[in-house]
Amino acid sequence: MTHKRPRRITIKDVIVRSQQRSQQQEVLKSQLQQEAEEQKMRDAEEEVEEDDDDNEDDDDDEDVFSKVL
């Protein structure tokens, strides 16, 4: 049984790993930004829906006041 020496890590290996890590970080960063934008859109839509509900309540109040007057 022959003993194999471990493969040497070259500068090229280190550079390639570093570039891969950087690319991975960029991908994750862009995914996070996209998710944050989507969340903002959902929050904005929810606020609009809540505002619409408030407006409907206001209309009901106006009807009650007009009946009283």
C-alpha positions as CSV (number, residue, x, y, z in Angstrom):
1,M,0.0,0.0,0.0
2,T,1.6,3.2,-1.1
3,H,1.2,6.4,0.9
4,K,-0.1,9.3,-1.2
5,R,1.1,12.8,-0.3
6,P,-1.7,15.2,0.2
7,R,-2.3,17.5,-2.7
8,R,-0.7,20.9,-2.3
9,I,-2.9,23.9,-2.2
10,T,-1.8,26.3,-4.8
11,I,-2.3,30.1,-5.0
12,K,-4.7,29.4,-7.9
13,D,-6.8,27.2,-5.6
14,V,-7.0,29.9,-3.0
15,I,-8.0,32.5,-5.6
16,V,-10.6,30.3,-7.2
17,R,-12.2,29.6,-3.7
18,S,-12.1,33.2,-2.9
19,Q,-13.9,34.1,-6.1
20,Q,-16.5,31.4,-5.6
21,R,-17.1,32.7,-2.1
22,S,-17.5,36.2,-3.4
23,Q,-19.9,35.1,-6.1
24,Q,-21.9,33.2,-3.5
25,Q,-22.1,36.2,-1.2
26,E,-23.2,38.4,-4.1
27,V,-26.0,35.9,-5.0
28,L,-27.2,35.8,-1.4
29,K,-27.0,39.5,-1.1
30,S,-29.2,40.0,-4.2
31,Q,-31.6,37.4,-3.0
32,L,-32.0,39.2,0.4
33,Q,-32.5,42.6,-1.4
34,Q,-35.2,41.0,-3.6
35,E,-36.9,39.5,-0.7
36,A,-36.8,42.8,1.2
37,E,-38.4,44.6,-1.8
38,E,-41.1,41.9,-2.1
39,Q,-41.8,42.3,1.6
40,K,-42.1,46.1,1.3
41,M,-44.6,45.6,-1.6
42,R,-46.7,43.2,0.5
43,D,-46.6,45.6,3.4
44,A,-47.7,48.4,1.2
45,E,-50.5,46.3,-0.2
46,E,-51.7,45.5,3.3
47,E,-51.7,49.1,4.3
48,V,-53.7,50.0,1.2
49,E,-56.3,47.3,2.1
50,E,-56.4,48.6,5.7
51,D,-57.0,52.1,4.4
52,D,-59.8,50.9,2.2
53,D,-61.4,49.2,5.2
54,D,-61.1,52.5,7.1
55,N,-62.8,54.4,4.2
56,E,-65.7,52.0,4.2
57,D,-66.2,52.6,7.9
58,D,-66.2,56.3,7.3
59,D,-68.9,56.0,4.6
60,D,-71.1,54.1,7.1
61,D,-70.5,56.9,9.7
62,E,-71.6,59.5,7.1
63,D,-74.8,57.6,6.4
64,V,-75.6,57.5,10.1
65,F,-75.0,61.2,10.5
66,S,-77.1,62.1,7.4
67,K,-80.0,60.0,8.8
68,V,-79.7,61.8,12.2
69,L,-79.7,65.2,10.5
